[in-house]
């Protein structure tokens, strides 16, 4: 039996270490460590409530809009107000822009370059993949980065800047949109659609969105072999990525892109063999039994949770807490969202293969195809001459929570106000869910489970499979420990 520490990982936002126990060439146990403590939840103590809108986006420069929106929703919940319709539409577009840019960067810059590693040089597809996706010098890099940079201009128009925008407020958005700017937004979306339909899919977005089953997906990949997505599907089939990083489907989503009282992708819980059920946020608890935090006797809901670092905790091996829903480990992300949305392709994949490396990537690509047309619709619905935001006084005593779906999954902010100041502020980020340590019952987190039985060779020298599994979750470690 061998124990091996893998890390630090490159092409990952923040610091990550994975320790694995290996027997007969396979992982038999895994411990995921978030080694960087940051302290944002402590920074928030005693601040003016609206000051949180300045601090929270700086948790991360990649998911800053998601953090900003979760904070604004928590403050709005505490105030008992609803954002203006234009503000809701603008917020959806801003968040979608960040999330889709994230999906694109993940696929081209973080995930696909691993298939250009020397370990795969004997594969018949290697030369083509290496030419296209090799880190920094692949032919896809410049094309994708140009399309992404032009796409991000949407956030500049609607939010003033990216990252760390201050335009998202409890009552909506402070940046208004003129008729001319609406036309500019639609023009940018047209250009982004063209990139997706030419390079990533080599097909219309609507045709990708309408794929209903794994068989249809395979047939589509054969017909569109020149596309980057089909290239991934070819690799996935050859390497059997549908069996890699596999865990039972236990998904959660907070609901994505809400307008009025409807979500584009609904909130909910999906459990293997039980199907879909309603989300109850009161069932969320955080366990710190294996975290470097001052011990709590029992798990706590975020409203009652604390963040007090203690590197001397005897059972601790990560700064990450262990969030659980109804005492269960949950996976969050695009695969969870599309399962909750009951998309036929994803349901077919999940029902037959559960959660795995291939399915997580397919779900992210599917969101690119599904959301861009929705962004076009949201832009058309904006009414330039009507308000984008409204203000209400902040109560002296209140509590509130804000739930958002970031690119990587469910993000929640919980706050309590006393005497006009923030008394407590707790955050659970997507990677906190997926990369959590064990809990008091010694149950491993989602990634720790996904790594079990992974073939890594004697002594763990062939760790490329672990790289694929880790990257399939697209970790953002700076969000994990706030």
C-alpha positions as CSV (number, residue, x, y, z in Angstrom):
1,X,0.0,0.0,0.0
2,X,1.3,3.4,-1.0
3,X,0.3,7.0,0.0
4,X,1.0,9.8,-2.4
5,X,0.4,13.5,-2.4
6,X,-0.6,14.9,-5.8
7,X,-0.3,18.6,-6.3
8,X,-0.1,21.5,-6.4
9,X,-2.3,21.4,-9.5
10,X,-1.6,23.7,-12.4
11,X,-4.4,25.3,-14.4
12,X,-6.5,25.5,-11.3
13,X,-7.7,28.7,-9.6
14,X,-6.0,28.7,-6.2
15,X,-4.2,26.0,-4.2
16,X,-5.2,22.3,-4.2
17,X,-3.6,19.1,-2.9
18,X,-4.9,15.6,-3.2
19,X,-3.6,12.7,-1.1
20,X,-4.4,9.2,-2.2
21,X,-3.9,5.7,-0.8
22,X,-3.0,3.2,-3.5
23,X,-3.3,-0.5,-3.4
24,X,-2.7,-2.8,-6.4
25,X,-2.5,0.2,-8.7
26,X,-5.8,1.7,-7.7
27,X,-6.9,4.5,-5.4
28,X,-8.5,3.0,-2.3
29,X,-8.9,6.3,-0.3
30,X,-8.5,10.0,-1.0
31,X,-8.2,13.2,1.0
32,X,-8.8,16.5,-0.7
33,X,-7.0,19.5,0.9
34,X,-7.7,23.2,0.4
35,X,-4.5,24.5,1.9
36,X,-5.1,28.3,1.7
37,X,-7.1,30.1,4.4
38,X,-8.5,33.5,3.3
39,X,-10.9,34.8,6.0
40,X,-13.5,36.8,4.0
41,X,-16.2,35.7,6.4
42,X,-14.2,37.1,9.3
43,X,-13.5,40.3,7.3
44,X,-17.3,40.9,7.0
45,X,-17.9,41.0,10.7
46,X,-19.0,44.4,12.0
47,X,-19.2,46.0,8.5
48,X,-22.0,48.1,7.1
49,X,-24.3,45.6,5.3
50,X,-24.0,47.3,1.9
51,X,-20.2,47.1,2.3
52,X,-20.5,43.4,1.6
53,X,-21.2,44.3,-2.1
54,X,-17.6,45.7,-2.2
55,X,-15.9,42.8,-0.4
56,X,-17.6,39.7,-1.7
57,X,-16.9,40.0,-5.4
58,X,-13.2,40.0,-4.5
59,X,-13.4,36.5,-3.1
60,X,-12.6,35.5,-6.7
61,X,-11.7,37.2,-9.9
62,X,-13.3,34.4,-12.0
63,X,-16.7,34.0,-10.3
64,X,-17.0,37.6,-9.0
65,X,-20.4,38.3,-10.6
66,X,-21.8,35.2,-9.0
67,X,-20.5,36.3,-5.6
68,X,-21.8,39.8,-6.1
69,X,-25.2,38.6,-7.1
70,X,-25.5,36.1,-4.2
71,X,-24.6,39.0,-1.8
72,X,-27.2,41.3,-3.5
73,X,-29.8,38.6,-3.2
74,X,-29.0,38.1,0.5
75,X,-29.3,41.8,1.2
76,X,-32.6,42.0,-0.8
77,X,-33.9,39.1,1.2
78,X,-33.0,40.9,4.4
79,X,-34.7,44.0,3.2
80,X,-37.7,42.2,1.8
81,X,-37.4,43.8,-1.6
82,X,-37.6,42.5,-5.2
83,X,-35.3,43.7,-8.0
84,X,-36.7,45.7,-10.8
85,X,-37.6,43.7,-13.9
86,X,-34.9,45.4,-16.0
87,X,-32.4,44.7,-13.2
88,X,-33.4,41.0,-13.1
89,X,-32.8,40.7,-16.9
90,X,-29.5,42.6,-16.8
91,X,-28.3,40.5,-13.8
92,X,-29.2,37.3,-15.7
93,X,-27.2,38.4,-18.7
94,X,-24.2,39.5,-16.6
95,X,-24.2,36.2,-14.7
96,X,-24.7,34.1,-17.9
97,X,-21.8,36.0,-19.6
98,X,-19.5,35.1,-16.7
99,X,-20.7,31.5,-16.5
100,X,-20.4,30.8,-20.2
101,X,-17.0,32.5,-20.4
102,X,-16.0,30.1,-17.6
103,X,-17.3,27.1,-19.4
104,X,-15.4,28.1,-22.5
105,X,-12.1,28.7,-20.6
106,X,-12.5,25.5,-18.8
107,X,-12.9,23.4,-21.9
108,X,-10.2,25.0,-24.0
109,X,-7.6,26.1,-21.4
110,X,-8.0,23.8,-18.4
111,X,-9.5,20.5,-19.5
112,X,-8.6,19.6,-23.1
113,X,-4.9,20.4,-22.8
114,X,-4.5,17.3,-20.6
115,X,-5.1,15.1,-23.6
116,X,-2.0,16.6,-25.3
117,X,0.2,15.1,-22.6
118,X,2.9,12.7,-23.6
119,X,1.0,9.8,-21.9
120,X,-1.3,9.8,-24.9
121,X,1.3,10.1,-27.7
122,X,0.5,6.5,-28.8
123,X,-3.1,7.3,-29.5
124,X,-4.2,7.8,-33.1
125,X,-5.9,11.1,-32.2
126,X,-2.9,12.5,-30.3
127,X,-1.3,14.6,-33.1
128,X,-4.5,16.3,-34.0
129,X,-5.4,17.0,-30.4
130,X,-2.0,18.2,-29.5
131,X,-2.0,20.6,-32.5
132,X,-5.4,22.0,-31.5
133,X,-5.3,22.0,-27.7
134,X,-1.8,21.9,-26.3
135,X,-1.5,24.4,-23.5
136,X,-0.7,28.0,-24.6
137,X,0.3,27.1,-28.2
138,X,-2.6,25.1,-29.5
139,X,-4.4,26.5,-32.5
140,X,-7.7,26.8,-30.6
141,X,-6.2,29.1,-27.9
142,X,-6.0,32.4,-29.9
143,X,-9.4,31.8,-31.6
144,X,-11.1,31.0,-28.3
145,X,-9.5,33.9,-26.4
146,X,-10.5,36.4,-29.1
147,X,-14.1,35.2,-29.0
148,X,-14.2,35.2,-25.2
149,X,-12.7,38.7,-25.0
150,X,-15.4,40.1,-27.3
151,X,-18.1,38.2,-25.4
152,X,-17.0,39.7,-22.1
153,X,-17.7,43.2,-23.4
154,X,-21.3,42.4,-22.5
155,X,-20.3,42.7,-18.8
156,X,-18.6,46.0,-19.5
157,X,-21.8,47.4,-21.0
158,X,-24.1,46.1,-18.3
159,X,-21.9,46.1,-15.2
160,X,-19.3,48.8,-15.9
161,X,-16.4,46.4,-15.6
162,X,-15.4,42.8,-14.9
163,X,-14.3,41.4,-12.5
164,X,-15.4,43.0,-9.2
165,X,-18.4,45.0,-10.5
166,X,-20.3,47.2,-8.2
167,X,-23.3,47.6,-10.4
168,X,-25.3,44.7,-9.0
169,X,-27.4,45.9,-6.1
170,X,-30.3,44.5,-4.0
171,X,-32.8,46.4,-6.0
172,X,-31.4,45.6,-9.4
173,X,-28.5,47.1,-11.4
174,X,-27.2,50.6,-11.4
175,X,-26.1,50.6,-15.1
176,X,-28.9,51.3,-17.5
177,X,-29.2,50.3,-21.1
178,X,-30.0,52.5,-24.1
179,X,-31.6,51.3,-27.3
180,X,-28.3,51.6,-29.1
181,X,-26.6,49.5,-26.4
182,X,-29.3,46.8,-26.8
183,X,-28.3,46.6,-30.4
184,X,-24.6,46.3,-29.4
185,X,-25.4,43.5,-27.0
186,X,-27.3,41.6,-29.6
187,X,-24.4,42.1,-32.0
188,X,-21.9,40.7,-29.5
189,X,-24.1,37.7,-28.9
190,X,-24.4,37.1,-32.7
191,X,-20.6,37.0,-32.9
192,X,-20.3,34.7,-30.0
193,X,-22.9,32.4,-31.4
194,X,-21.0,32.4,-34.7
195,X,-17.8,31.2,-32.9
196,X,-19.7,28.4,-31.1
197,X,-21.5,27.3,-34.2
198,X,-18.3,27.3,-36.3
199,X,-15.6,26.1,-33.9
200,X,-17.0,24.4,-30.8
201,X,-20.1,22.6,-32.3
202,X,-19.9,23.1,-36.1
203,X,-23.7,23.1,-35.9
204,X,-26.6,25.4,-34.8
205,X,-27.0,25.8,-31.1
206,X,-30.6,24.8,-31.3
207,X,-29.7,21.5,-32.9
208,X,-27.3,20.7,-30.0
209,X,-29.9,21.7,-27.5
210,X,-32.4,19.3,-29.0
211,X,-30.2,16.2,-28.7
212,X,-32.3,13.7,-26.7
213,X,-30.2,10.7,-25.9
214,X,-26.7,9.2,-25.8
215,X,-27.4,7.5,-29.1
216,X,-28.3,10.8,-30.7
217,X,-25.2,12.4,-29.2
218,X,-22.9,9.7,-30.6
219,X,-24.6,10.0,-34.1
220,X,-24.2,13.8,-33.9
221,X,-20.5,13.4,-33.0
222,X,-20.0,11.3,-36.1
223,X,-21.6,13.8,-38.3
224,X,-19.7,16.8,-36.9
225,X,-16.3,15.3,-36.4
226,X,-14.6,18.6,-37.3
227,X,-16.0,20.3,-34.2
228,X,-14.1,20.6,-31.0
229,X,-17.0,19.1,-29.0
230,X,-17.1,16.1,-31.2
231,X,-13.3,15.7,-30.8
232,X,-13.8,15.5,-27.0
233,X,-16.6,13.0,-27.5
234,X,-14.3,10.8,-29.6
235,X,-11.6,11.0,-26.9
236,X,-14.2,10.2,-24.2
237,X,-15.3,7.1,-26.1
238,X,-11.7,5.9,-26.7
239,X,-10.6,6.5,-23.0
240,X,-14.0,5.4,-21.6
241,X,-14.4,8.7,-19.6
242,X,-17.9,7.7,-18.8
243,X,-16.5,5.2,-16.3
244,X,-13.9,7.6,-14.9
245,X,-14.6,9.6,-11.8
246,X,-18.0,7.9,-11.5
247,X,-20.2,8.4,-8.4
248,X,-23.9,7.9,-7.6
249,X,-26.0,10.8,-8.8
250,X,-26.8,13.0,-5.7
251,X,-27.3,16.5,-7.2
252,X,-28.4,19.9,-5.9
253,X,-29.2,23.1,-7.7
254,X,-30.3,26.5,-6.2
255,X,-32.0,27.4,-9.5
256,X,-30.5,29.4,-12.3
257,X,-31.5,32.6,-14.1
258,X,-34.6,33.7,-12.3
259,X,-37.0,36.2,-13.8
260,X,-40.0,37.1,-11.8
261,X,-41.0,33.8,-10.2
262,X,-39.6,31.4,-12.8
263,X,-36.2,29.8,-13.2
264,X,-34.7,28.9,-16.5
265,X,-33.1,25.9,-14.8
266,X,-35.2,25.1,-11.7
267,X,-33.9,24.5,-8.2
268,X,-34.2,21.1,-6.6
269,X,-32.6,17.9,-5.3
270,X,-31.9,14.8,-7.4
271,X,-31.0,11.5,-5.7
272,X,-30.3,8.3,-7.4
273,X,-33.2,5.9,-7.4
274,X,-35.5,8.6,-5.9
275,X,-35.5,11.2,-8.6
276,X,-36.4,14.8,-8.2
277,X,-37.5,16.5,-4.9
278,X,-38.1,20.0,-3.7
279,X,-35.2,22.0,-2.3
280,X,-35.4,22.9,1.4
281,X,-32.5,25.2,2.4
282,X,-33.2,24.6,6.1
283,X,-31.7,21.1,5.5
284,X,-28.3,22.6,4.7
285,X,-25.7,22.0,7.4
286,X,-21.9,22.5,7.7
287,X,-19.7,20.0,9.4
288,X,-16.2,21.0,10.5
289,X,-15.1,17.8,12.1
290,X,-12.2,17.3,9.6
291,X,-11.6,21.0,9.0
292,X,-8.9,23.2,10.5
293,X,-11.7,25.1,12.4
294,X,-12.6,25.5,16.0
295,X,-14.8,22.5,16.8
296,X,-18.6,22.7,17.0
297,X,-20.4,19.9,18.9
298,X,-22.9,19.6,16.1
299,X,-23.3,20.6,12.5
300,X,-24.8,24.0,12.0
301,X,-27.0,25.8,9.4
302,X,-25.1,28.7,7.8
303,X,-27.2,31.2,9.8
304,X,-25.7,29.7,13.0
305,X,-22.3,28.8,11.5
306,X,-19.0,30.2,12.5
307,X,-15.6,30.5,10.8
308,X,-12.8,30.4,13.4
309,X,-9.6,29.0,12.1
310,X,-7.6,26.5,14.2
311,X,-4.7,24.7,12.4
312,X,-4.2,22.5,15.5
313,X,-7.4,20.5,15.0
314,X,-6.3,16.9,15.4
315,X,-8.7,15.5,12.7
316,X,-8.4,18.4,10.4
317,X,-6.8,18.0,7.0
318,X,-8.4,20.9,5.0
319,X,-9.5,24.5,5.5
320,X,-12.6,23.6,3.6
321,X,-15.8,22.8,5.6
322,X,-18.0,19.9,4.8
323,X,-21.5,21.1,3.7
324,X,-24.2,18.5,3.6
325,X,-27.9,18.5,2.6
326,X,-30.2,16.4,4.8
327,X,-27.0,14.7,6.0
328,X,-26.1,13.7,2.5
329,X,-23.1,14.5,0.2
330,X,-24.2,16.5,-2.8
331,X,-22.6,17.2,-6.2
332,X,-23.3,20.6,-7.7
333,X,-22.6,22.0,-11.2
334,X,-23.8,22.0,-14.7
335,X,-24.6,18.3,-14.6
336,X,-26.8,18.9,-11.5
337,X,-28.5,21.9,-13.2
338,X,-29.3,20.1,-16.4
339,X,-30.6,17.0,-14.5
340,X,-32.9,19.3,-12.5
341,X,-34.0,20.9,-15.7
342,X,-35.0,17.4,-16.9
343,X,-33.1,17.8,-20.2
344,X,-33.6,14.5,-22.1
345,X,-30.0,14.0,-23.1
346,X,-28.7,14.5,-19.6
347,X,-31.4,12.4,-18.0
348,X,-30.5,9.6,-20.4
349,X,-26.8,9.9,-19.5
350,X,-27.4,10.1,-15.7
351,X,-29.9,7.3,-15.6
352,X,-27.5,4.9,-17.4
353,X,-24.1,6.2,-16.2
354,X,-24.7,8.4,-13.1
355,X,-22.1,11.1,-12.7
356,X,-18.7,10.9,-14.3
357,X,-16.0,12.8,-16.2
358,X,-17.7,12.7,-19.6
359,X,-21.2,13.6,-18.3
360,X,-19.9,16.7,-16.4
361,X,-18.2,18.0,-19.6
362,X,-21.2,17.3,-21.8
363,X,-23.5,19.2,-19.4
364,X,-21.2,22.3,-19.5
365,X,-21.2,22.2,-23.3
366,X,-24.9,21.8,-23.4
367,X,-25.3,24.9,-21.3
368,X,-23.4,27.0,-23.9
369,X,-25.8,25.8,-26.5
370,X,-28.9,26.4,-24.3
371,X,-28.1,29.7,-22.7
372,X,-26.9,31.9,-25.6
373,X,-30.4,31.9,-27.2
374,X,-31.9,32.8,-23.8
375,X,-29.4,35.7,-23.5
376,X,-30.7,37.0,-26.9
377,X,-34.2,36.8,-25.6
378,X,-33.4,38.6,-22.3
379,X,-31.7,41.4,-24.2
380,X,-34.8,41.9,-26.4
381,X,-37.0,42.0,-23.2
382,X,-35.0,45.0,-21.7
383,X,-37.1,48.2,-21.7
384,X,-34.6,51.1,-21.9
385,X,-37.0,53.8,-20.6
386,X,-38.0,51.9,-17.4
387,X,-36.1,51.6,-14.1
388,X,-33.3,49.1,-13.6
389,X,-33.1,49.5,-9.8
390,X,-34.9,50.8,-6.8
391,X,-33.7,51.4,-3.2
392,X,-35.1,50.7,0.2
393,X,-33.7,51.5,3.7
394,X,-31.6,48.8,5.3
395,X,-33.2,47.4,8.5
396,X,-31.2,47.5,11.8
397,X,-32.1,43.9,12.6
398,X,-32.6,41.3,9.9
399,X,-31.2,38.1,8.3
400,X,-31.2,37.1,4.7
401,X,-29.8,34.6,2.2
402,X,-29.0,34.7,-1.4
403,X,-28.8,31.6,-3.7
404,X,-27.1,31.6,-7.1
405,X,-25.9,29.1,-9.6
406,X,-22.3,29.9,-10.6
407,X,-20.6,28.1,-13.4
408,X,-19.4,25.4,-11.0
409,X,-22.6,25.0,-9.1
410,X,-24.6,26.2,-6.1
411,X,-23.4,29.3,-4.3
412,X,-25.1,30.6,-1.1
413,X,-24.6,33.6,1.1
414,X,-26.2,33.9,4.5
415,X,-26.0,37.0,6.6
416,X,-27.4,38.4,9.9
417,X,-27.6,42.1,10.7
418,X,-27.7,43.4,14.3
419,X,-27.6,47.0,15.4
420,X,-27.2,48.0,11.7
421,X,-24.0,46.0,11.3
422,X,-23.1,42.6,9.9
423,X,-23.1,40.2,12.9
424,X,-22.5,37.0,10.9
425,X,-21.7,36.3,7.2
426,X,-21.4,32.7,5.9
427,X,-20.7,31.5,2.4
428,X,-20.9,28.0,0.9
429,X,-19.3,27.9,-2.6
430,X,-19.7,25.2,-5.3
431,X,-16.2,23.8,-4.8
432,X,-16.9,23.7,-1.0
433,X,-19.6,21.2,-1.8
434,X,-17.6,19.2,-4.4
435,X,-14.2,19.3,-2.7
436,X,-15.4,18.9,0.9
437,X,-13.4,16.8,3.4
438,X,-15.0,14.0,5.4
439,X,-17.8,14.7,7.9
440,X,-18.4,13.4,11.4
441,X,-19.7,10.1,10.0
442,X,-16.4,9.8,8.0
443,X,-18.3,10.1,4.7
444,X,-16.0,11.4,1.9
445,X,-16.9,14.4,-0.2
446,X,-17.9,14.2,-3.8
447,X,-14.4,14.4,-5.3
448,X,-13.0,12.1,-2.7
449,X,-15.6,9.5,-3.7
450,X,-15.0,10.1,-7.4
451,X,-11.3,9.3,-7.1
452,X,-11.9,5.8,-5.6
453,X,-10.9,2.9,-7.7
454,X,-9.1,5.1,-10.2
455,X,-6.3,3.2,-11.9
456,X,-3.0,5.1,-11.3
457,X,-0.4,2.3,-11.7
458,X,1.9,1.0,-9.1
459,X,3.1,3.7,-6.8
460,X,0.6,6.2,-8.4
461,X,3.0,7.2,-11.1
462,X,0.3,7.5,-13.7
463,X,-1.7,10.3,-12.3
464,X,-3.2,11.7,-15.5
465,X,-6.6,10.0,-14.7
466,X,-6.7,12.0,-11.4
467,X,-6.1,15.2,-13.4
468,X,-9.1,14.4,-15.6
469,X,-11.4,13.7,-12.6
470,X,-10.3,16.8,-10.7
471,X,-10.7,19.1,-13.7
472,X,-14.1,17.6,-14.6
473,X,-15.4,19.5,-11.5
474,X,-13.5,22.7,-12.5
475,X,-12.3,23.6,-9.0
476,X,-12.1,27.2,-7.9
477,X,-10.1,26.8,-4.7
478,X,-10.1,30.5,-3.7
479,X,-13.9,30.4,-3.5
480,X,-13.7,27.1,-1.5
481,X,-12.2,28.7,1.6
482,X,-13.4,32.3,1.7
